[in-house]
Amino acid sequence: MRFAPHTDTDIREMLSTCGLGSLDELFDQIPASVRLEGPLDIPDGVSEMEILADLRSLAGRNRHADDLVCFAGAGAYDHYVPQVVWALAGRSELYTSYTPYQPELSQGVLQALYEYQSMICQLTGLDVSNASLYDGPTSLVEAVHLARAATGRERVLVSGTVDPRYVDVLTTYGRGAGYEPEVFSAPGGRGGRPDIGSDVAAVIVQHPNHYGILEPAAELFAAAREAGARAVQVFDPLSLGVLAPPGELGADVAVAEGQSLGNHLSYGGPYLGIIAARMQDIRRMPGRIVGETADVQGRTGYVLTLQAREQHIRREKATSNICTNQTLMAIAATAYLAWLGPEGLRELGSQCAAKAAYAAARMTEVEAVELLFPDAPFFKEFAIRLPRAATEVRDALVERGFLAGVPLPEAEGRALLMAVTERRTRRDIDGLAEALKEVLA
């Protein structure tokens, strides 16, 4: 009972209240394939100290992005995180802070979040941002809920080039909300022309898309808005130094995964959900918004405002059940964007684009390797078609010190999605090309 807070009596009473006969019934909905049947395989008499030493040894067999030359992406990227970012975000007054319900005690955190919102608005070209959400996929869910509430419509159209994990999360949330996203095809890895009827609430496009390709987003958004639907863009924050912002392209709502803004890969999280919208939807924004005001003496102050969520108003009037955010990750993003600045953002985007173009040229010099979508422009990611299964090639390249990319189901499992960030050097790219040549020989 060392780490278990509930007694046997507590457990029996809880199960009885739930109408269940055992703990096994409680966990019945979890697939059997991920449940441990039987006790842990720990020999009798082994101490905690010995177990921890064994676990450390097992963990040491993992190879992470700093051990390998990383060309993997697909939503989480090996960008450089400047030391100043976590020197600031890791300060105790920011690192340990929680919800700033008492503004008189939380001016520092509130100001940082206000700056974060301001930077996201500048970045996206939209009018309002909230003080962050969980991650990219749940930000898309919130954008769809906003669009359905704003239009009074039901249907949700999603481009076939949107990250399938985003679509999976949207499908899961949609079951409870009463909609199922409809995916429209995009031949050649981009574009697609959906039939946008008068019952469509949102049209979702990712630009750059899941394959790293640049979409004709402005055309698709113009068609969506003409039909009275909300135009929603999933974007890459670090592409906006060289690409037009969502607001300029005609997006009504823009969402993103903010991991690349000064947050480490960290084995999948915690990450940062970004959402921005036009002023017409400010009262439908999920989560919390920090506002700037003045006190009776005229001094600038920061407060939480327009909190249309279930914790603060009657639940039937809430726009979302989001009841927290990723404050620490948002503060890291604020420090990162402030450090980078507009010129740095442009330089970083230019480096990614140039290095990705060079990498694509080098990879396709290898015999039997070609671009999966040869006619499509891309930013920092591109997909290649291989003569062998992508998983086999990837695993062989790991043995040579390269995390070469993310296998895709396209081309009968022989497609590999590669990402090239500013961290990759010419030597890295040339080394991967030579290793790929060896593996495929």
N, C-alpha and C positions, 0 to 999 in steps of 0.2 A: 504493500500500500504506500510505498515511499513517495511515488509520484502521482498517485491516484487520489483525488480529493473526495471520491464518493465511497461510502460504505456499502456493503452488500444490501443493507436495508434500503439505502437511498436508491440503489439501482433497481431493486424489486418494485419500489413505489413508482419510479419513473416509468418503468416498463408497463406496470399496471395502468397508469394514467394514459399511456399511449395505446393500450389494448394489445400489448405484445407479450409473448411468453418467454422470450429469451433475447440476449444481446445479438445472437445470430440473426434473428428476425429483424432487429433494428437495422442491421447492415446488409440486409438482403438485396437492396437495390444496387449495391456496389458489385460490379462484374466479378465473377469467381476468379477470373484470370489474374486479377490484381490483389486478391485477398490471400493472406497467409493462412493456410490450413494447418493447424497444429502449433506446437510451441516453437519459440526461436531456437535455432541450432547453436546453443551456447552450452559448453560442457559445465558440469557441476563444479563448483569451487573456484571458478574464474572470477577475479576481482574486476571492479569497475576500471581500475587503472590499466589492467591488462587488456580489457576490451577496447578502451579508448586507443591504446597503442596499436592494436590490430586494425581498428578503423582508420587511423591515420595512415597506416601502411597501405591499406586498400585505396584510400583517397589519393595517395601519392602516385598511384598508377594512372590517374586521369591526366590527360594532356589538354592544356587550355590555350587560349588565343595568344598568350605571350610565349608559349613553348613552340608554337607552329606559326608559319607565315600564313596569315588568315585572309582568304579570299571568299569566305562565307558571308552571306548577307540575308536576303529574303526577309527583311524587317528588323533585324538587329545587326548593328554594324560596328566594325573595329575602327572607330575614329579615335584620334588622339584626345585625351582628356588632360588639359593643362593643370599643373600642380595647384595653381591659384584657385581653381574651382572648388576642390574639396578642402583646401585650407580655409576658405570662407564658409562653405556649406557645413563643414565639420565643426565649426565653433559651437561651444556648448549652448549658447543662447539661441542658436538656430537648430542644431542637431537634435535637441531634446524637446523642442517646443511642440505643443499640441494645438488643438483648435483654438484660435484667438477669439474666444467669446467675450473676453473682457478687453475692449480696445485700449483702455487706459494703461493696461499692463502689457500690451502686445503691439505697440507701435512699430517696433523694428521688423517683426515678421510681417505685419500688415503692409508696411511700406515695400518690403521685398516682393510680396505677392502682387501689389499694385504695379510695381515695375515689371514683373513678369507678364501680367496682363497687357500692359502697354507695349512691351516688346513683341508679344504674339500678335497684337493688332497691327503693329508696324510691319511685321514679317508677312502676314497674310493679306494685308490690304483690306481687312474687314473692320467693323466698328467696335465689336465687343468680344472679349474673351473672359472665361471664368478663371477661377484660381486653381485649375487643373482637375483632371479625372484620373481614373485608375491606370488605363493604358490605351493604346490605339484602337483595338477592337471594341472596347466598351464605349469609347468616345463615338464611334460610328453608330452604335446602338442608340446613344442619346441623341445624336443628330437625326436619326430616323424617327424617334419618338417626337422630337421637336417638329419635324416636317409634317408628320401625321396630325399633330395637334393644330398646327398653323393652317393647314389646308383643309382639314376635315375629311381627308381622303384616306384610302386604305392601302392601295398597292405600292409596292416598293420595287423599283427596277435597279439591278446591279450589273455592271459590266462584267463579262466573263474574265477580264484581266485584273480584277480586284483580288488581292491576296485571299486564297480560299479559306484561311483561318479566320479572317474577318467575316467572311460569309457564314462560316460555321457558327461563330458567336452570334451573329445577327439572326440566324435561323433558330438557335436555342432560345434567345430572348423573344423572338417572334411567336413562338408557340404559346407563351403566356399572354402576349399582347394582342393576339388574334390576326397575325399576318405571316406570310411566308415570302421571303425575298425571291423575286423572279430574275434569274440570271439570263442576260441576253448575250448572244455570241459576238465575238470580236475577231473576225477572220484576219489572219496574218499577224496576230498578237497585239492588235490595237484597233481602235475605232468601234465599229458596230453601230447600227442605226435602229434603236428600239422604237417600237410603236408606242408613243406616249399618249395614252388616252386621258379623258377628263377625270378619271378616277385614280390617277397616279399621284402619289404624295411626294415621292422623292426619286431622283435619278442619281445613282452613285457611280462616280468614275474615280479611278486611282491614277494619279499623274505626278511623277513617273509611275508606271504600273508595276504589277507583280513581277514582270519580266525585265524591269528597268527601262521599258520603252516609253517614249513621250507620246501622249495621247492627243488627239485633236479636241482637247477639253473645251475650248471656247465654243466650238460648233455644237457639241453635245449639250453644254449648259444653256446655250441660246435656245435650243429646241425645247429643253425642259422648262425654262422660264416662260416661253411662249405658250406652253400648254398649261401653265399655272402650277407646275410642280416645283418643289425646292431642288436646286442643283447642289449636290453634295460632293466635295472633293476630298479624297484621301491623299495627303501630300507628304513629301519628304522635307522636313524643315531645312536641311542643309542644301537642298537643291535651289532654294530661293535666292541665293546669291547670283545665280545665272539664269534662272527661269522666272517667268512672269508670276506674280503672286496670285493665289486663288481669287481674291476680290477682283483683280484686273481681268481674269479669265471669265468672270461672270458667276462664280460660285456664290451661293447664298450661305452655305455652311462649309467650313473646312475643318477636318479632323486629322490628327497625326499621332504617331508614336513618337514620344520625345526622348527616347533613349539616347539618340545621337547627340543631344544637346548636353554634353558634359557628364553623362551617366555611363558607368562601366557596363560591360556585357553581363557580368554577375550571374551567369548561368540562368538567364531568363528573367531577372527582375530583382528588386522592384523597379518598375519602369514608370512612364509618365504619360498620361492621356491629355492631348491638346484638343481644344475645341474653340472655334471662333465663328461669329455670325454677324449678320447685318443688324442694325438697330431695331428693325421691325420685329425681331425675335428676342429682344433682350429679356422680356419677362417670361420667356419660355426656356431660357438657358438653365441647364441643370446645375446642381451643386451650389457653390457660393461665389459671389462677386465682391471684390474689395473696392470700395469707393474712397475718393478723396473729399474732404470737407474742411471746415474751419470751426474752431471753437469760439466761445463768446469773446475771447480776446483777440480773435483774428488769426490765431496760429493754425498752421496746416495740421490736419489730423486724418487718420485712416480708420475706416470702419467697415464692417461687413454690411452689405446692402443687397436688396433684391434676392433674398434667399427663399426662392419658391420651391422649397423641398419639404419633405414630410416632417422633419424635426421642428420646423418653425411655424408652419401654418396648418390649417385643417387638412388632413390627409387627402381628402377628395379634391382639394385645390392644388395639391403638389404637382409639379411638372415632372418629377423624377423621384425615385427612391434612393438615389445616390446620397449617402450621408457622410462621406468623408472624401479625401482627395490624396494627392501625393505631394504634400507641402515641401518636404525635404528635397525631393527630386526637382520640383519646380524652382526652388531656390538655387539648386545646382545649375539648372538651365539658365536662370537669370544671370548668375555669375559667368557662365560660359558665353552667353550672347554679349554681355557687357565687355568681356575680354576680347571677343572676336571682332565686334564692331562691323559696320557695313563693308569696309574694305576687306577685312579678314574673311567675311562671309563670301564675298566675291572671289577672293583668291582661293579659298578652300573649294568652292564649287568648280572653279576653273581647273584646279589640280585634279579633282576627281574625274571630271569629264575627259581631260586630256590623257590621264593615266589609263582610264577604262578603254579609250579608243586604241591606245598603244597595246594594251593587253589583248584586246579582241584581235588585233592584227597579228600579234605573236602567236596566239593560240591557233588561229586558223592557218598558220604556216605549217602546222603539224599535219602530216598526211591523214586524210579521212576525217579531219575535224572541220566543221563548218558552223557558221552562225545558224541558230534555230530560226531566227527571223531576219534574214539578210538585208531586207530593204527597209527595216524600221530604225529610226533614230533612237539612241538611248543616252542615259545620263551617266550613272556610275555602275550600273549592272547590265549584264548581257547573258544570254543563254547560248550554249554551244551544243551541237549535236555530235555525239561520239559514236565510234563503230562498235563499242561494247557497252554493257550495262553501266550506268553512271555510278551506282553504288560501288561496284567493283573498282572502277577507276579512282573514285574518291578514296577508298580504303587503301589502295596501293600508293596513292600520293601522300597519305598521312604517314606511311612508313618512311617516306622520303622527306618528311618535315613540312609538308604543305597541307593546310586545310583548304582544299581547292574550290569548294562551293557546296551548293545544296542540290541534290538530285531532284529532278522534276519528273512527273509521270508522262509528260509528252514524249513523242518519238519512241514509244514502246519502252520507256524507262531508260533511254539512252541520252537524255538531256541533262545538262548541268548548268545551274545558275551561278554565275560568278560576280562578286562585288569587288570593286577596286576603290579604296579610300585614299585619302592623302597620305596615309601611313605607308603605303606600298611604294617601294623604290623600283627603279629600272632593273636593278639586280634581282629583286624579288620576282618581278614579272618574267625576266629572262630565265631565271632559275626554274620557275614553274613550267615554262614552255619546254625546257630541256627535260625536266622530269616527266612531263606528259608524253613527250616523244619516246622516252625510254619505256614507259608503262605500256604504250600502245604498239611498241615494236614487235 
